[in-house]
Every structure is written in structure tokens, then in C-alpha cells.
Amino acid sequence: MTVLIDKAKCIGCGACVAECPIEALDLVDGLAVVDPKKCNDLGKCVTVCPSDAMSLPNQPAQPAQPQEKRDPEAGAKFNLQDPLPESVQDYAAGNEKKIIRSQVKPVAGGDIWSGVWVIIEYTNGKVAPVSWELLGEGRKLANAIGCELSGVITGHMVDTVIPEAFAYGAEKVYVIDHPVLQDYRTEPYAEAMTSLVKKFQPEIILMGATSMGRDVFPAVATKLQTGLTADCTVLGIDPETKLLLQTRPAFGGNIMATILCKTSRPQMSTVRPRVMEMPERVDGRQGELIREEFNFNESDFRTKVLEFISSDAKSAFLDKAEIIVAVGLGLGAKRNLTLAEELADALGATLAGSRGAVEAGWLTHDQQVGQSGVTVRPKVYIAIGISGAIQHLVGMETSDFIIAINNDPEASILKVANFGIVGDLFQIVPALTAEFKKRLQHGVAN
């Protein structure tokens, strides 16, 4: 025997599909359908059905117990025994513009999740630019599923960031401002973000794949018992299910994998800096501001920041570097790395490399540019002895100005370079270093 479905009552909301732990249910032509080979009469789908369309064999359909829910349009509360909100009725009639399936289906405990959030990374008085890039991308996702776009700011003395978040497109900004959040630490930041998510229940949350994002977001996902896709390079919305399509390199960058989080909420992704386009900034744009309390103090946490040491340009994270000198296997050996280091020192640049250079042990993985490394968009990118494999090009081809040095006139890197030098790098690089030192010493800009 299997669960019985009254087709006349089914509104195709998808609540039963999300609740079934053995994936025995699906939506076909807008109506719930059960797979008799999988169904084992657990009855979870019966308890969440808002239209009483489902029942167990030999048992009449039982009304679901009253559960408080939020109207996704107005934020008002209603009981599942009361008439369905107009927005849900509108969806059931086939209009997906006002509300989407994932907004009316209970997941992760039966609550309704709605909205796209972007975590705005603010540390040491600066906002990570990827935060604004993600507000631009978040706007596209929010438009695709018909929901609000919000920014989230956690820290101390953050009021200057709020108007910037609105200027870059946030319709709503959630703020937790507390002295404990003055310096970044995993525990307090994870607690602050988790408390906001549990209270307001966003469907999608995005954060930059920075050192902070890679540290705190897994902690938040663990607390929320949901999935997290790291280092995404492409985001989208599935037109049928309205699920977040999270695409990232896999198997060492040899393939691109698209990942979906079907049964848990929120859907969480970190996104590489410099991958998404920076949105237009509109001064004076306004929105709704929501301030929340943070009921913790220093004694609640085990770590303390003793000192903050600023990095120089040479050791700056690649995603923030404005000038990059990158090396490839064409350099020949690790001992020749001094050529690139001297050029980087002369320009105040950050040293980086291709996957081949990293795998050869010349550089560390956090210095790798490319599909399986870091995506960069500096003002100047100087490629020394890099052939230009597609995996490397996708990580740097959007740089403002690219200079490539290679002894092979057919090298792929020369096709994307603004200025290509064909010749012996052991002669060219020292000559460039000497000339840059000479000109910069005398204040010559070009």
C-alpha cells in the first residue's frame, strides 16, 4: 500500500516532496505523484500537506495540526487550517510571479524560507569588494525567484557601511553591532549570523570565498545543519524547481560541477572574488534597516585577538592585489623565482603562479591563479613563462591590463594579453625590472 493522494485537493505546493525522507514523491504536471516502489507509509507527507490532499491507506485524511506560518508576501501569520493566503492561491493557479514553490514548501522543520541574503564582509574598517559583487549577483537571483535582496552586516561601529549596502542594491539590511564583534573571530561571528538566519529564515545566503568566508561559513552551515557549496564561480536558478544552481570546479579543475541543496535550508554558497561583475552604485538609495541584539560577551568565547598586523602588497591576498607578477613552468626551476620576486618588489606587486608552478613546489596553493586556484582581476597582470591553459586563463583574463612574456609566439596567453613580449624571459625580465626601478625612482608614471 502507498500514501493516497486526492488529485482534486492537491495544489502542487511541493511540501510533501520536500518532507519525504525517502524521495518517494514528486511533482508531475503540477500535482503530487507517489512512487509505490519507494513509499513505506511513514506519513510525514500527510502531516505537512496544507490542503489535506494526502492520507494513509485505510485511514481518512486528517487535518494538519495548526502551525504558525508567515505569509511570504506580507510577513503576516496564518494557520494551515485557515484559508490559504492569496499569494499561495495565486501560485496554485499557475502564476509563479508572486510566489515560488520553495517559498511555500516547508523544509528543515516545516518553516517557510524566503529571500536572498549577502553577508557583507567588514573587517578593520574595510569592506571586501566581493560583498558588493555578490549584491549584484544576488539581485539577479532574487529577481529570478521573486523575493527580496538583503545585506547582512556583523561587526562593531558599522554604520558607515549601511548606506553603501543600500547603494549597491540591498532592499533590506540586517545589522548586529556589538563590541565583541570588533575583530573577526569564528565563534562570535558564527553565533551572530546563525541567530539572524534562525529568526528571519532566508532561502539563499551568499558570502565571498575569502579567508573569512571560508572560515565562518562552514561553521554557520554546521550550526544550521544545511549544505554549503564552496568556491562557486557561477550561480543561477533552476527554472523548474527554483533551486539555487551552484557551479564550481571539481576534480582539480578538470570539470565544472553544478550542485543543488534540495531538502535543507538555507542554500549556502561562497563565491570567488572578482568572478561576478561589480553592480552599479546608486547614491541615496534607501531601504529597510533591521538592527538585532547580540546577547553575548567576551567571557562566552575562547579566543581573543591580541594584535592585528597589516600585510604589505607582496603578501596581500591575491583577490585584493592590484598588481600581480605570475610565473609558470617556463621559468625552468625554483631558483629562477628570484627574477619574478625582484620584478614584484620593484612594482610593489603580489607574487603568484600557475597550477604547474604550484605543483612543482615553487609556490604555495594560496598563490595559485586559475580555475582550481584564485580568480583575480588586478589592474596589471604580468605573466612570465605561462603558456595559457584554459584553466589558468579563466582565473585572470578579466584583468584590466595583461602583459605576457613567453618564448613561444603561439602561446595561448598571448591571445588574451594586451601586450605580449616574445623572447627569452631571462633577458626580458631583468631588463624590465631595471627599467621599472629607474622610472619609479624618478617618479615617472609611464
MARRO-563591 format. One line per field, with one value per residue (C-alpha): residue number from 1; y, x, z. Coordinates in pm, 1 decimal, decimal comma. Each point is the difference from the previous one (the first is absolute). Layout:
REM residues N
k	c(NUM / ...) $
c2	c(Y / ...) $
c1	c(X / ...) $
c3	c(Z / ...) $
REM end
This chain:
REM residues 446
k	c(1 / 2 / 3 / 4 / 5 / 6 / 7 / 8 / 9 / 10 / 11 / 12 / 13 / 14 / 15 / 16 / 17 / 18 / 19 / 20 / 21 / 22 / 23 / 24 / 25 / 26 / 27 / 28 / 29 / 30 / 31 / 32 / 33 / 34 / 35 / 36 / 37 / 38 / 39 / 40 / 41 / 42 / 43 / 44 / 45 / 46 / 47 / 48 / 49 / 50 / 51 / 52 / 53 / 54 / 55 / 56 / 57 / 58 / 59 / 60 / 61 / 62 / 63 / 64 / 65 / 66 / 67 / 68 / 69 / 70 / 71 / 72 / 73 / 74 / 75 / 76 / 77 / 78 / 79 / 80 / 81 / 82 / 83 / 84 / 85 / 86 / 87 / 88 / 89 / 90 / 91 / 92 / 93 / 94 / 95 / 96 / 97 / 98 / 99 / 100 / 101 / 102 / 103 / 104 / 105 / 106 / 107 / 108 / 109 / 110 / 111 / 112 / 113 / 114 / 115 / 116 / 117 / 118 / 119 / 120 / 121 / 122 / 123 / 124 / 125 / 126 / 127 / 128 / 129 / 130 / 131 / 132 / 133 / 134 / 135 / 136 / 137 / 138 / 139 / 140 / 141 / 142 / 143 / 144 / 145 / 146 / 147 / 148 / 149 / 150 / 151 / 152 / 153 / 154 / 155 / 156 / 157 / 158 / 159 / 160 / 161 / 162 / 163 / 164 / 165 / 166 / 167 / 168 / 169 / 170 / 171 / 172 / 173 / 174 / 175 / 176 / 177 / 178 / 179 / 180 / 181 / 182 / 183 / 184 / 185 / 186 / 187 / 188 / 189 / 190 / 191 / 192 / 193 / 194 / 195 / 196 / 197 / 198 / 199 / 200 / 201 / 202 / 203 / 204 / 205 / 206 / 207 / 208 / 209 / 210 / 211 / 212 / 213 / 214 / 215 / 216 / 217 / 218 / 219 / 220 / 221 / 222 / 223 / 224 / 225 / 226 / 227 / 228 / 229 / 230 / 231 / 232 / 233 / 234 / 235 / 236 / 237 / 238 / 239 / 240 / 241 / 242 / 243 / 244 / 245 / 246 / 247 / 248 / 249 / 250 / 251 / 252 / 253 / 254 / 255 / 256 / 257 / 258 / 259 / 260 / 261 / 262 / 263 / 264 / 265 / 266 / 267 / 268 / 269 / 270 / 271 / 272 / 273 / 274 / 275 / 276 / 277 / 278 / 279 / 280 / 281 / 282 / 283 / 284 / 285 / 286 / 287 / 288 / 289 / 290 / 291 / 292 / 293 / 294 / 295 / 296 / 297 / 298 / 299 / 300 / 301 / 302 / 303 / 304 / 305 / 306 / 307 / 308 / 309 / 310 / 311 / 312 / 313 / 314 / 315 / 316 / 317 / 318 / 319 / 320 / 321 / 322 / 323 / 324 / 325 / 326 / 327 / 328 / 329 / 330 / 331 / 332 / 333 / 334 / 335 / 336 / 337 / 338 / 339 / 340 / 341 / 342 / 343 / 344 / 345 / 346 / 347 / 348 / 349 / 350 / 351 / 352 / 353 / 354 / 355 / 356 / 357 / 358 / 359 / 360 / 361 / 362 / 363 / 364 / 365 / 366 / 367 / 368 / 369 / 370 / 371 / 372 / 373 / 374 / 375 / 376 / 377 / 378 / 379 / 380 / 381 / 382 / 383 / 384 / 385 / 386 / 387 / 388 / 389 / 390 / 391 / 392 / 393 / 394 / 395 / 396 / 397 / 398 / 399 / 400 / 401 / 402 / 403 / 404 / 405 / 406 / 407 / 408 / 409 / 410 / 411 / 412 / 413 / 414 / 415 / 416 / 417 / 418 / 419 / 420 / 421 / 422 / 423 / 424 / 425 / 426 / 427 / 428 / 429 / 430 / 431 / 432 / 433 / 434 / 435 / 436 / 437 / 438 / 439 / 440 / 441 / 442 / 443 / 444 / 445 / 446) $
c2	c(0,0 / 361,2 / 345,4 / 106,1 / 332,8 / 185,5 / 168,4 / 233,1 / 148,0 / 0,2 / 353,7 / -109,3 / 195,6 / -258,7 / -20,0 / -379,5 / -38,5 / 193,2 / -185,8 / -357,3 / -143,2 / -280,5 / 210,8 / -198,1 / 308,5 / 236,3 / 268,8 / -91,2 / 254,7 / 203,2 / -286,3 / -228,9 / -355,6 / -290,5 / -277,0 / -320,4 / -180,3 / 248,4 / 101,0 / -171,6 / 189,3 / 216,1 / 264,8 / 306,5 / 133,8 / -25,0 / 220,3 / 286,4 / 7,2 / 341,6 / -107,3 / -340,1 / -171,9 / -292,3 / -288,8 / -336,4 / -323,2 / -98,9 / 329,3 / 315,7 / 316,1 / 181,9 / 377,5 / 115,4 / 147,5 / 379,1 / 133,2 / 364,3 / 107,5 / 326,5 / 133,7 / 31,6 / 321,3 / 193,9 / -161,3 / -64,1 / -323,4 / -257,4 / -352,7 / -282,4 / -74,2 / 350,8 / 88,0 / 12,1 / 346,5 / 166,0 / -33,0 / -378,1 / -25,6 / 205,0 / -244,5 / -298,1 / 158,8 / -11,8 / 350,3 / -23,7 / 373,1 / 69,5 / -307,4 / -298,8 / -363,6 / 17,0 / 283,7 / -200,2 / -338,0 / -67,8 / -118,5 / -44,4 / -30,5 / 125,9 / 373,9 / 227,2 / 135,5 / 300,4 / 260,9 / 32,2 / 116,5 / 121,7 / 5,4 / 328,8 / -64,2 / 296,7 / -24,8 / 254,3 / 286,4 / -142,8 / -185,3 / -289,8 / 102,7 / -346,9 / 98,8 / 260,4 / -242,3 / -247,6 / 261,6 / 37,7 / -375,1 / -32,3 / 248,3 / -232,5 / -299,2 / 192,8 / 117,2 / -357,3 / -131,2 / 313,7 / 86,8 / 268,0 / 59,8 / 72,6 / 80,6 / -119,7 / 193,3 / -132,8 / 189,5 / 312,2 / 363,2 / -103,7 / 286,7 / 133,8 / -327,8 / 9,1 / 272,4 / -174,2 / -323,8 / 184,2 / 179,9 / -333,8 / -139,2 / -143,0 / 53,5 / -91,1 / -0,4 / -207,9 / 130,5 / -141,7 / 263,1 / -102,5 / 57,1 / -377,0 / 6,1 / 269,4 / -250,0 / -302,9 / -332,9 / -312,1 / -67,0 / 340,6 / 66,8 / -344,5 / 54,9 / 340,1 / -125,7 / -315,3 / 193,7 / 221,8 / -294,1 / -192,1 / 300,9 / 132,6 / -318,6 / 102,5 / -255,5 / 80,9 / 142,1 / 106,7 / 99,8 / 62,0 / -289,4 / 210,1 / -115,6 / 109,1 / -156,4 / -331,2 / 0,1 / 119,3 / -131,1 / -370,5 / 69,1 / 168,9 / -283,7 / -254,9 / 185,3 / 16,8 / -360,8 / 99,6 / -31,6 / 231,1 / 20,0 / 167,1 / 200,0 / 38,8 / 171,3 / -1,9 / 32,7 / -36,1 / -102,3 / -317,4 / 117,4 / -307,7 / -58,7 / 354,0 / -159,2 / 175,4 / -136,7 / 14,9 / -63,1 / -47,9 / -171,7 / -365,4 / -272,3 / 246,4 / 238,6 / -257,0 / 18,8 / 246,7 / -147,6 / 149,1 / -73,4 / 30,9 / 0,3 / -158,3 / -74,2 / 239,4 / 375,5 / 239,7 / -69,4 / 131,3 / 84,8 / 172,1 / 170,8 / 83,8 / 369,9 / 173,6 / -258,4 / 194,2 / 341,1 / 300,2 / 152,1 / 364,0 / 211,5 / 233,8 / 265,5 / 86,3 / -329,4 / -89,8 / -318,9 / -161,2 / -23,2 / -271,4 / 6,3 / -310,5 / -54,6 / -220,4 / -150,9 / -117,6 / 139,6 / -70,3 / -270,3 / -210,5 / -54,3 / -180,1 / 216,8 / 356,7 / 220,7 / 129,1 / 193,7 / 64,8 / 18,9 / 154,5 / -176,0 / 175,0 / -19,7 / -296,2 / -218,6 / 132,4 / -247,2 / -49,6 / 100,8 / 345,1 / 51,6 / 285,4 / -112,7 / -368,1 / -159,5 / -363,6 / -275,3 / -328,5 / -307,1 / 199,3 / 146,3 / -328,0 / -49,3 / 131,5 / 172,3 / 227,6 / 128,1 / 285,0 / 160,8 / 33,0 / 97,3 / 289,2 / 123,7 / -29,1 / 191,3 / 277,9 / 38,9 / -65,6 / -296,3 / -332,4 / -319,1 / -278,5 / -298,0 / -254,8 / -342,5 / -151,0 / 232,4 / -81,6 / -375,8 / 25,6 / 137,1 / 346,6 / 175,1 / -82,1 / -81,4 / 335,4 / 160,4 / -200,7 / 186,1 / -188,9 / -217,2 / -215,2 / 294,0 / 366,0 / 216,7 / 342,4 / 331,0 / 229,8 / 322,2 / -159,2 / -372,2 / -97,2 / -363,4 / -139,3 / -336,2 / -93,7 / -179,3 / 92,2 / -319,8 / 66,7 / -84,6 / 287,1 / 245,9 / -16,0 / 114,2 / 314,9 / 98,2 / 278,1 / 188,0 / 365,2 / -28,2 / -321,8 / -19,5 / -341,2 / -107,1 / -326,3 / -144,1 / -173,9 / 236,8 / -243,9 / -9,8 / 39,1 / 262,0 / 241,5 / -13,1 / 157,0 / 233,5 / 372,7 / 1,4 / -308,5 / -35,3 / -297,4 / -88,1 / -132,2 / 82,7 / -18,0 / 307,0 / 176,0 / -15,5 / 145,6 / 277,3 / 81,2 / -0,6 / 241,6 / 231,9 / 0,9 / 77,4 / 285,0 / 154,7 / -46,7 / 142,1 / 320,3 / 6,8 / -76,2 / -152,0 / -138,3) $
c1	c(0,0 / 106,1 / -106,0 / -328,0 / -17,7 / -323,4 / 78,9 / -295,6 / 147,6 / 370,0 / 128,2 / 348,0 / 179,1 / 277,4 / -12,9 / -36,4 / 288,3 / 232,8 / -110,8 / 24,8 / 329,0 / 16,9 / -80,1 / -312,9 / -192,1 / 37,9 / -196,8 / -124,1 / -198,6 / -54,7 / -137,5 / 156,8 / 72,7 / 116,5 / 239,5 / -156,7 / 334,3 / 155,7 / -288,8 / -7,4 / -290,9 / 207,3 / -270,5 / 226,3 / -151,0 / -350,4 / 89,0 / 138,0 / -257,5 / -173,3 / -303,3 / -69,1 / 48,8 / 196,9 / -92,0 / 137,4 / -160,3 / -318,6 / 3,4 / -195,5 / 187,8 / 71,8 / 21,9 / 351,4 / 58,7 / -4,9 / 348,1 / 94,0 / 141,0 / 95,9 / -170,8 / 297,9 / -143,0 / -111,8 / 189,3 / -333,2 / -69,0 / -265,4 / -98,9 / 8,2 / -364,0 / -99,6 / -60,4 / 327,4 / 149,6 / -84,0 / 361,8 / -8,5 / -336,0 / 147,2 / 291,3 / -236,6 / -180,1 / 322,2 / 136,9 / 360,2 / 74,0 / -123,1 / 124,9 / 213,1 / -19,7 / 296,0 / -170,6 / -311,8 / 157,5 / 101,7 / 358,1 / 240,3 / -269,1 / -303,0 / 76,8 / -21,0 / 327,3 / 8,0 / 248,7 / 355,3 / 263,2 / 353,6 / 243,9 / 189,9 / 353,8 / 121,9 / 330,5 / 258,6 / -204,1 / -23,8 / -266,2 / 113,1 / -92,0 / -141,7 / -289,1 / -116,2 / 58,2 / -230,9 / -271,3 / -1,2 / -22,5 / -252,3 / -224,3 / -17,2 / -84,4 / -263,6 / -162,0 / -5,8 / -194,2 / -197,1 / 133,1 / 187,9 / 374,2 / 155,4 / 343,8 / 130,0 / 262,3 / 158,3 / 274,4 / 51,3 / -43,5 / -144,4 / -240,4 / 212,9 / -51,4 / -380,9 / -55,5 / 256,1 / -199,3 / -313,3 / 197,3 / 113,3 / -352,7 / -110,3 / -370,5 / 37,9 / 303,3 / 32,6 / 255,6 / 156,1 / 233,6 / 180,7 / 344,8 / 62,0 / -7,8 / 268,8 / 256,0 / -85,3 / -11,5 / -178,1 / -214,8 / -166,8 / -52,8 / -150,7 / -233,6 / -109,4 / -70,4 / -174,4 / -233,0 / -109,2 / -58,8 / -205,4 / -221,5 / -56,8 / 49,3 / 155,6 / -16,8 / 341,2 / 310,9 / 314,3 / 343,6 / 335,8 / 247,3 / 250,1 / 201,7 / -291,4 / -267,8 / 183,1 / 35,8 / -333,5 / -247,6 / 70,9 / -56,7 / -333,3 / -107,7 / 85,9 / -206,6 / -293,9 / 39,7 / -13,4 / 220,4 / 276,3 / 163,8 / 340,4 / 195,3 / -283,6 / 73,3 / -353,5 / -341,5 / -347,1 / -358,7 / -153,5 / -308,8 / -202,0 / 82,1 / 122,4 / 293,5 / 337,1 / 241,8 / 347,5 / 281,7 / 363,8 / 314,3 / 41,6 / 263,0 / 285,4 / -178,2 / -45,1 / -381,3 / -262,7 / -252,1 / -344,4 / -127,8 / -353,8 / -119,9 / -344,4 / -125,2 / 170,2 / -13,6 / 159,1 / 191,1 / 351,0 / 284,8 / 335,9 / 98,9 / 345,5 / 92,9 / 32,9 / -219,9 / -327,6 / -42,5 / -3,7 / -353,4 / -75,0 / 18,9 / -298,8 / 51,8 / -300,3 / -180,0 / -203,4 / -132,5 / -114,7 / 247,3 / -38,2 / 227,2 / 26,4 / 145,8 / 301,5 / -32,5 / 357,2 / 309,9 / 373,6 / -16,8 / -220,5 / 279,7 / 331,7 / 213,0 / 121,9 / 174,9 / 326,5 / 133,0 / -80,2 / 297,1 / -72,3 / 145,9 / 209,1 / -76,4 / 231,4 / -190,9 / -348,3 / -269,7 / -16,8 / -364,3 / 88,3 / 327,8 / 12,2 / 323,7 / 89,7 / 317,9 / -77,9 / 239,9 / -42,7 / 209,8 / 177,4 / 207,7 / 191,3 / 81,6 / -83,8 / 337,6 / -105,4 / -290,6 / 225,6 / -48,0 / -374,7 / 46,4 / 229,7 / -252,6 / -281,5 / 205,0 / 66,5 / -369,9 / -136,7 / -179,9 / -126,1 / 168,5 / -215,5 / 25,4 / -166,9 / -112,5 / 316,2 / 221,7 / -191,3 / 8,0 / 375,4 / 35,8 / 113,5 / -299,8 / -277,5 / -356,6 / -134,0 / 222,8 / -156,5 / -200,4 / -254,8 / -308,4 / 124,7 / 170,5 / -92,7 / -186,3 / 163,0 / -78,8 / 296,7 / 80,3 / 316,1 / 75,3 / 347,7 / 27,7 / 353,5 / 52,6 / -370,5 / -134,7 / -363,6 / -197,5 / -373,7 / -3,2 / 242,0 / -161,3 / -341,5 / 163,9 / 166,1 / -134,7 / -217,3 / 307,3 / 3,5 / 335,6 / 188,3 / 369,9 / 125,0 / 363,2 / 56,2 / 246,4 / -279,3 / -177,9 / -295,4 / -52,1 / -367,5 / 84,1 / 101,0 / -352,8 / -152,1 / 291,1 / -20,1 / 376,5 / 202,3 / 378,5 / 141,8 / 352,0 / 231,4 / -149,4 / 348,1 / 91,7 / -336,8 / -95,5 / 327,0 / -18,1 / -359,4 / 93,5 / 288,2 / -216,7 / -286,7 / 241,6 / 149,1 / -332,8 / -168,5 / 303,3 / -36,5 / -378,8 / -69,6 / -349,9 / 25,4) $
c3	c(0,0 / -57,3 / 111,9 / -163,3 / -186,2 / -73,8 / -332,3 / 37,9 / 318,0 / -93,0 / -69,4 / -109,1 / 273,2 / 32,1 / 380,7 / -5,8 / -245,2 / 228,9 / 311,7 / -129,9 / 132,6 / -256,7 / -309,7 / -83,0 / -113,8 / -293,1 / -180,1 / -346,6 / -199,7 / 315,8 / 212,7 / 259,9 / -118,3 / 219,0 / -103,4 / 144,3 / -14,6 / 242,5 / 226,2 / 341,4 / 160,8 / 235,9 / -12,4 / 19,7 / -320,8 / 146,4 / 296,2 / -210,2 / -281,0 / 28,9 / -207,6 / 168,0 / -335,2 / 145,3 / 227,7 / 110,3 / -128,8 / 185,8 / 190,7 / -82,9 / -70,4 / 327,3 / 18,3 / 77,7 / 346,6 / 2,9 / -70,7 / -3,3 / -336,1 / -164,0 / -309,4 / -239,0 / -145,5 / 305,1 / 284,7 / 172,6 / 185,0 / -79,1 / 95,4 / -249,2 / 90,9 / -105,9 / -366,2 / -192,3 / -53,8 / -328,0 / -112,1 / 47,0 / -175,6 / -282,8 / -27,8 / 1,9 / -293,0 / -198,7 / 51,5 / 123,4 / -3,4 / 353,0 / 179,0 / -78,8 / 99,5 / 237,6 / 188,3 / 79,5 / 66,4 / 359,2 / 34,0 / 289,4 / 264,7 / -189,7 / -10,3 / -301,1 / -138,2 / -230,7 / -120,8 / -126,9 / 250,4 / -60,1 / 292,2 / -24,3 / 121,9 / 205,8 / 185,6 / 113,8 / -138,7 / -352,4 / -198,9 / -216,7 / -359,6 / -64,8 / 229,2 / -251,2 / -288,1 / 172,9 / 50,1 / -377,7 / -49,5 / 282,8 / -178,8 / -300,5 / 219,2 / 195,0 / -322,9 / -131,6 / 299,3 / 86,5 / 345,8 / 192,1 / -8,6 / 338,0 / 134,0 / 337,1 / 197,8 / 319,5 / 181,4 / 209,7 / -102,9 / -335,3 / -68,1 / -286,6 / -187,3 / 10,8 / -265,5 / -220,8 / 17,8 / -114,4 / -272,1 / -144,1 / -15,3 / 334,9 / 66,4 / 366,5 / 230,5 / 317,6 / 250,2 / 316,1 / 147,1 / 318,7 / 158,6 / 11,4 / -381,5 / -26,0 / -133,7 / -207,3 / 185,7 / -115,8 / 307,6 / 58,9 / -369,0 / -52,7 / 295,4 / -132,4 / -352,9 / 120,4 / 230,2 / -289,3 / -232,2 / 255,4 / 66,8 / -352,7 / -207,3 / -334,7 / -277,9 / -149,8 / 168,5 / -186,3 / 127,3 / -161,1 / -14,2 / 191,8 / 299,9 / 222,2 / -217,4 / -21,2 / 378,8 / 137,7 / -258,8 / 65,6 / 370,8 / -76,8 / -231,9 / 269,0 / 260,7 / -241,4 / -118,4 / -364,3 / -306,9 / -117,0 / -342,4 / 14,3 / -259,5 / -250,8 / -329,7 / -146,8 / 167,3 / -147,1 / 68,4 / -141,0 / -193,4 / 98,4 / 366,7 / 84,4 / 180,6 / 11,1 / -260,6 / 153,6 / -246,8 / 99,7 / -132,5 / 96,0 / -43,8 / -3,7 / -234,5 / -274,6 / 14,5 / 120,0 / 245,7 / 64,0 / 350,8 / 141,4 / 361,4 / -37,5 / 351,2 / 244,3 / 46,3 / -38,5 / -318,8 / 67,0 / -236,9 / 16,6 / -324,5 / -123,6 / -1,6 / -334,4 / -174,7 / 3,4 / -156,1 / 232,1 / 3,4 / -59,5 / 314,0 / 47,4 / 267,6 / 213,6 / -51,1 / 309,0 / 156,3 / 321,8 / 288,9 / 264,8 / 306,7 / 215,8 / 347,7 / 72,7 / 345,5 / 50,6 / 168,1 / -12,8 / 267,2 / -229,7 / -251,3 / 18,5 / -228,8 / 14,3 / -256,0 / 148,8 / -296,5 / -364,9 / -237,8 / -340,0 / -302,1 / -262,2 / -370,8 / -49,8 / 246,3 / -77,3 / -88,4 / -374,5 / -29,1 / 140,0 / -189,9 / -252,3 / -167,8 / -40,3 / -133,5 / -85,0 / -104,0 / -183,1 / -74,3 / -269,6 / 282,4 / -1,5 / 369,0 / 346,0 / 26,0 / -287,7 / 206,5 / 113,3 / -342,7 / 60,9 / 364,8 / -94,3 / -256,8 / 254,9 / 258,5 / -249,0 / -77,0 / 349,4 / -154,1 / 133,9 / -115,3 / -144,5 / -232,4 / -221,6 / 116,5 / -145,2 / 203,5 / 317,6 / -58,8 / -63,4 / 352,3 / -99,7 / 158,9 / 247,9 / -100,3 / 123,2 / -265,8 / -284,4 / -262,9 / -204,9 / 2,1 / 287,9 / 171,8 / 42,8 / -250,6 / -25,0 / -165,3 / 64,4 / -178,1 / -144,2 / -47,0 / -115,7 / -112,3 / -20,8 / -170,1 / 14,3 / -307,1 / 64,3 / 59,4 / 15,9 / 372,8 / 59,2 / -240,2 / 166,1 / 323,1 / -137,7 / -341,5 / 144,4 / 130,7 / -108,2 / -179,4 / -79,9 / -90,2 / -113,9 / -39,7 / -188,2 / -249,1 / -195,2 / -242,5 / -13,4 / 379,6 / 95,5 / 261,7 / -277,7 / -144,8 / 311,0 / 78,5 / -63,3 / -49,1 / -91,4 / 4,4 / -191,1 / 103,7 / 269,5 / 341,3 / 159,2 / -203,9 / -6,9 / 368,6 / 140,8 / -262,6 / 101,3 / 368,8 / -58,2 / -209,2 / 251,4 / 284,6 / -198,5 / -94,5 / 337,7 / 177,8 / -199,0 / 28,8 / -364,0 / -30,3 / -352,1) $
REM end
